[in-house]
Amino acid sequence: MNRFRRLILLGANLALTQAQVAQAADCLSEPEVNGLISFALPSVLDGTIKACKPHLAADGYFATRGGEFVARYAARKDSNWPIAKAAFLKLGTSGDAKLANTMKALPDNALQPFVEAMASEMVGSEIKASQCTAIERGVRILSPLPPENTAELLTFVVVLSSAAGKGAKPAKASSLPICKTVN
């Protein structure tokens, strides 16, 4: 009976491990989300400032301090690239082996600008003029935080919004496929 029990436990552990590996291939871990956010944040902020500039005061935060704010975040871009690249490749190439091989073969100096432009455009095209004042205020409120804390806070919000909490559905779930963590 003891052997049978061990065999069942071994089989259950193997099945759980295989399920976790399969899930990990189709989703992003929290550190991968953080790396992607940390890398993309300067481009996202720059795209936001450009999209909102015509709708905001000439003496507002974006107009007077936006460039300085983006530069603080851009200073960390290179150190965030390796994990952001891995996350991007996982997201952008799942299910298409030929595309995956092509993207993986690209040198970083070709892939980075592509990822940056995509992040900037995706966010910039989603912003409505009526949101610009609130976005500018939010960025101004976050501005005293170090860039890594802002990225971690945004990661926390994205991960939290992707998980349904105790029967309640989030207002708008993240479109990122985030791995469920086991607590």
Buried (B, 14 or more C-beta within 10 A) or exposed (E): EEEEEEEEEEEEEEEEEEEEEEEEEEBBBBEBBBBBBBBBBBBBBBBBBBBBBEBBEEEBBBBEEBEEBBEBBBEBBEEBBEBBBBBBBBBBBBEEEEEBEEBEEEEEEEBBEEBBEBBBBBBBEEBEEEBBBEBBEEBBEBBEEEBBEBBBEBBEEBBEBBEEEEEEEEEEEBEBBBBEEEE
